[in-house]
Structure formats: structure tokens, C-alpha cells
Amino acid sequence: MKTCTHGADTELVACLEHWSVKFVFSVCFQFGPEKMNKVVLVTGANSGIGLALCERLLSQDSEGLQLCLACRNMRRAQAARAALLTSHPAAQVALLQLDTSSISSVISAAQEVRLRYNRLDYLYLNAGIMPNPQFDVKAFFRGLFSSNIVTMFATGEGILTQRDGITSDGLQEVFTTNLFGHFLLIRELEPVLCHTGRTSQLIWTSSSNAHRSAFNLEDVQHLRGTQPYSSSKYASDLLSLALNTHYNKQGLYSSVICPGFVMTSLTYGILPSFPAFLWTLLMPLFWLIRMFTNTFTLTPYNGAEALFWLFKQNPESLDPHVKYHSLTSGLGNNYTKPQKMDVDLETSEVLYEKLLQLEGEVRKELKEKLK
């Protein structure tokens, strides 16, 4: 073994080079990519499916993750973090204030992420809203005794119309919160998402309510429609396909999931005037329905199944044309099943270009405001 001794400068340099190489090799061997903590950011992580996903990720490996909860309401985010740390005291759980309906909030949050992390392995695009709908009581009770009952509860089809709002940036609220804010976030986070020799994943929480019929390329914000939620979710399916086209060569892959019918705040919002006890009375009916259809996942834990499953997959092996569905059998067993999406490359590319154009417009307006 070579020993370092005092002597000529050339001997000292050679000695230092020898041990530097050994040190670097040792560090790379011990702390290579497979040993480094994975960095995971989840939007809308303070409740529902987002929080359930965080719990499942930490239950698998509480010390091997750097988890970041990106939330609009920081009080709720702090409560979610406290709950996670109670179950997993050694976990690394950070908070980030992010409101995907606000352009300035997205840009500010992305700047903070780039300062904190030199890479991002998983970006779960889970935050979303559904405006309180107008509810057709007669159609609901007709649906209870029809063959359309499963679709009615899973998507609200036939019983709901929705009224959208406007953001402070002058954009449609559902479109911005569910889709455009996330698109801008991805664009802002390119430096930490795209790296040579390493893959990162984008994972969208979509819906079974993502219908082509609700979406119009000439009205991507859904200004003139009555189904902004369905339109935004179908647009996320399209956008995921386009993102794969544009980013796969840079090691960034995008996938889409459907959580199934889950009892969350979004679900309760479907019938805002419905008394809580009526939801309780309906639960036995939902459990019964699950004996005949596996889409009634019901709990956030079950609904997060596909999100969790994708965390364990090689993104290069995934099909960009399918949606990964969380499913729960009548016996309560969870599994993930891919189903082909009703999307095409041409439409996805047109949407991508329209979003790039809108991005340019909002950046210009934001720059003008800051002058």
C-alpha cells in the first residue's frame, strides 16, 4: 500500500491524487444513485389521496425519501406533516406553499424547489378542484334505479352541471388549478427534472370523468362549457401524452392515473347540500356496488394504489397511451390495471402548443405587472 510521506512536491501531488481517486470511488460506491434519497414532491398533499399517497410512500421507506408536501393552505399542510411525522419520526418531510391557480405562486414555489433540491425524482400532479355543481335531484333518483348507477356515482354524469370561476390572473379557475398551473410548474422545474443519465417521473391524478366530449381545442379553458372538471381532466390525459413526446429524450416520463370513486372532499362537494348522515346511509350501498364493480375504491388509501404502484415502476417500461386505474375487489384487495386512453398524438400536440402560447402570454403580463 502506498504511504504518504513528506518530501518533494511531485511526490505530495501524486500521493494526494492517489487518495483523492480512492475517496471519490468510495463515495460513489457507497452513495451512488441507488443509495441516494429519492426526492418526491406531491401537490395537494394535505388531505385525501395526496396525503394517503405520502403515508404509503413513507410506510415503504421512511428514511430513503425526501418528501415535499406542496399545498395551498399551510395550516392544513403543517397538520398533515405533523401526522406523517407522528407515524414516521425519522422521515424527511418538508412543506412548500403552492397554489396552482396562481401564476405568481407557481413561479415562486418553483424557484424555492430549485434552491432546495438539485434534482426531483417524482412530481405528483395531484392538486385539483371541482366547482360545486348544480344538482338535478330528479335525475339522481332516476339513476338510483337504472343501469347507469355506477357511472352516475363515479362521474356525476347526467346529474351535474358546474359553474367555473375566474382567477386573479384572469384565467378559468378549474383549468388553471387542475392543468395549466401544473404545466407551468413542470416548465419551471425543468432544471431539476431533466438530467442526462437519470430518469424522473411526472404522475397526474386524472379521473374516470375525463371525457373527450367535454373538451374543445377551440376552448381549452372551457369558457363556454358546463363541464370544466371533465374538460380539465381530459386535457391532462392529452398533455401527459405530449409531455412524453417532448421530454422522454431528456429522461422525463409522464403517466396518468385514475383513483376510482373515492370518498374525499371533492366527492362530498358533488352534493354540497347533502346532509352528512345521508352519505353515511349510502355507504352500505357503495360497498354493495363494489361487489360488482372494482372502480369503487372508496377510501383515499385505496384510491392512491395506482400512484403508489407507479412509484415502484421503471418509467421507461410504461405505456404513455394508457391510464393506470386504482381498483379494489369486492374482498378489499387493491391492484392497478392499465386501460387505453381516448387520446391521440395530433390533438395532444395542438394542446401542448396552445399551452406554450398561453404560457408566453401570462409571463408577459406578469412581467408588466412587476414593472
N, C-alpha and C positions, 0 to 999 in steps of 0.2 A: 504494500500500500504506500502511495506517495505521501510524504510528510512535509508539511510547510515549515520552512526554516527561514531565519533572517539571512539575507545575502544580497546578491546583485538584484537590480530592478527587474531584469528579464526573468529571473527565477521567481520573483514575487508575483509578477504578472501571470506567468504560466501556472503558478500554484493557484492564484485566485480564479483563473479561467477554469481550471480543473474542478474546483469545488463549486463554482457557480453552475457549471453544467450539471453536476450531480444534484445540486439543490433544486434546480429547475425541473429536472427529470423526476425527482422525488415528489415535488409538489404536484406536477401533472399526473403522476401515477396515483397519488392519494386523493387528489381533488379534481379529477377530470370531470368532463361534462356529466357523466353518470352519477358523480358523487355530489355535485353542486346542488344546492337547494333550488327547486323549481319556483319560479315567480308566477303567481296566479292572481289576476285581477278580475273581480266579479262586479258588474254593475247591478244595481238594485238588490244588494245583498243583505239588507237589514231585516227582511221577512220573507215568508213564502218559500218559493222554490229556490231563490238565490241563497237564503240562509240555510236551507236544508242541504244544498249542494256543499256549502262551506263546512257544515258539520260532517258530511260524508267524506270529504277530502281529508279533513283533519283526523277523522277516525281511522283512515287508512295509514296516514303518515304525518303525525302532528309536528315532528321535528324536521321533516325533509321539505317543508314548504315555506315560502314567504307569501302569505296570503294578504291581499289588499281588498278591503270592502269599500267599493265606490258607491256612495249614497248621496241622495239629495238632502235628507233630514239627518243632521249629525247627532241629534239627541237619540234617535232610534238606532243610528249606527253604533253609537257608544254602548247602548244597551245590548245590541247584537254581539259586539266584540266581547263585552263582559261575560255574556252567556257562553260564548265559544271558549273563552279562557278558563271559565269555571270547569268545563269538561276537559279542556286540554291546556293545563297550566304552562306547559313548555312551548306552546305554539307561538309562532311569529305572526301576529295579526295586526295589520296597520289599517288606518282609516284614510279615506280620501273624499273630499267633498266634490260631488259631481251631479249636476242637473243636466241631463241630456236634452232638455227642452230649451236650454240657454246656450247660445253660441259662445259667449264670453266665458261661461262656466266650463264648457268643454275644453276650450283652448287653455284656460288657466290650469285645469286639472291635468291635462296632458303635459304641460310644462313641469308640473310638480312630479309626475311619474318619471319623466326623463331625468330629472335631478336625482330622484331616489334610486333608480334602477338602471343598470347598463344593458339589461335585456328583459324581455317579457315573454314567458313561455306559453301562457294561456290567457286569452282575453275572452271572458264570458260576457256576451252582449245580451244581458237578461232584463235590464230595466225596461219597463213599459207601462203604459196606461190604457185604460178603456173608459171612454166617457160614459157617464150614467145614461142608459138608454131610455127611450120611450117604450114602455112595455104594453103589449097587446094581451090583456087578460083573457079575452075570449079565445084567442089563438092558442094561448098556453094550455087552457083546459081541454081544448080540442086535441092538442098534441099529446096530452097525457094518455089518451085512449086511441092513439093512432100508431101506425108502424114507424112513424118519424120521431118517436120519443127520444131515442138515443141521440140522433143528430140534433134535435132541439136543445137538449141539455148540454151537449158538448160544444155547440157553436152558437146557440141562440137563433138559429135560422128560422125565419117565419114569425118570430115573436118580438124582435127587437129592431129598432132604428136608433141611430145615435146622432147627437149634435156635437160637433167639434168646437174647439176654442182657438184663440189666436195667441201666439207667444209674444213676448216683449220685442222680439226681432221681426214681428210681422209675418211669421210662418204659421202654418196649421199645426196645432199643438200635438195631435196624435202622430202625424207624420214625422215631426221633429223629434219627439221623445222616443218613439219606437224605432225610427230608421235613420233619419238624417243626422241626428246628434251622434249616433254610434258610427256612422260613416265618417263624419268629421274627426271623431276620436281616433279611428283607425289611421286616417291620413296623418294626423298629428303624431301618432306613435310609431310611424314607420321606422325611425332610427333604432328603436328598441325591439321591434317586432321582426325586422328583416336583417338577418346576418348570414354570411356565407358559411356553409358547413353545419348549419343548425336549423332545425325546424321550429316554428311556432304555430299555434292554433287559434283561430277565431271560431267561437261556438255561439250561434244565435239561438235564442229561445223564440221559436215561432209558434204556430198554432194549427189545429185542425180547421180553424176558421179562416185560413189563408186561401181565399178563392180568387181565381183568375177573373171571374165575372165582376168582382168588386173593384178591380184595378183598371186604370186607364192611363196609358202612356202620355196622353194629351192632358192629363190632370193628375200628375203623380202625387200632389199634396192632397188630393181628394176634396177640393174646394166645393165641387158641385154634387158630391155623392152623399149617401146616408149611412155608409158602412166604412168609416175611416179606420177602424181597428183591423177589419179584414183586409182592407187595401194595404195597410202598412205591413201586415204580416206576410202577405203575398209578395210585396216589394222586397222584404228581407230575404225571402226564398230566392228571388231573382238576383238580388245583389250578391248573395253568397256565391252563386254560380259565376258571376262576373269577376268577383274578387279572386277566385281560383284561377281564372284566365289570366289576370294581370299580375298576380303575386306568387304563384307556385314556383316560378323560377328563382324567386328570392327567398324560398324556404318558408313562405307563409301560406297556410292552408285554412280554408273556411268550411264549416259544416253547420247544418241546421237540425234542430230537434223539435219535437212536439211533446209536451209534458202529459198530454191526455187531459181528461176532465178532473181538475184538482180544486179542492175547496180552499181558496185563498181570498184575499181582499178583492181581487179582480172578479172572482166568481160571485161573491156576495153583492158586488156592485151591479151585477146583471139585474137584480131585483132590489133596488135600494129601499123600497118601501115595504119589503117583505119582512115581517117580524122574525126575530131570531129563532123563536120556538118552531116556526114553520120549517126552517131549514133543518132543525133537529128532527122534526117529524118526517122529513123527506129522506133522511139518511138511510133508514132501512130499505126504502125503495131503491136508492142508489146502490146499496150493497147487493140487492137482488139483481139489479140490472147487470152488475159486474159478473154475475154467474154466466151471462150470455154474451157479454162483450168485454174485451180486455182493455178498452180505452178508458174505463172509469178507474183511474189510478187513485183518485180521491184525496190522498194526503200529499203534502209537499215532499216528504221523503221519497214516496213512490214516484212522484212526478219528476224528480231530479235524476231518475235512473239513467236516462239516455245521456244527460250532461256528465254524470259520473263515469259512465261506460266509455264515452269518448276520451276522457282524461287518460284512460289506460291503453288507447289505441295508437298505432303508428299512423300519423295523418296521411302519409303518402299512400297508404293502402285503402283509404276511404273513397267512396264514390261521391263526387260533387253533385250528382243529379238526384240524390236520394235525401229524404228526410228521415232522421232516426227517431223512432217513436218510443216513448216510455210506455210500457204495458204492464198490467197486473192481472194475473189469472184469478179465477174465482176462488182459488185457495190462498190467494195473497202472495204468490210468487212474482217477483219483479224480473223483467227482462227487456231487452232492446231489440227492435225489429226495424230494418230499413224498408222504406216504401218510396217508390219513384215519385218525384215531384212533377207537377204540371207546369214545367218551365222550359224555356228554350234559349239557346245562346244568343240569338239575334235580339230578342226582347230584352234580355239581361244586359246586353251591351248598350242598347239605346238608353236604358235606365241609368246605367253607370255614367254615360256621357252627360245625361241631364243633371245628375247629382254633382258631377265635376263642375258643370256650368253654374249651378246654384251655389256651390262652394265658393267659386270665384266672386260671385255677386255679394254674398254675405261677408266675405273677407274685406271686400272693397268698402262696403257700408260700415263695417266695424272700424276700419282704418279712418274713415271720415269722421266717425263719432269721437275718436280719440284725439283728433287734431285740436 
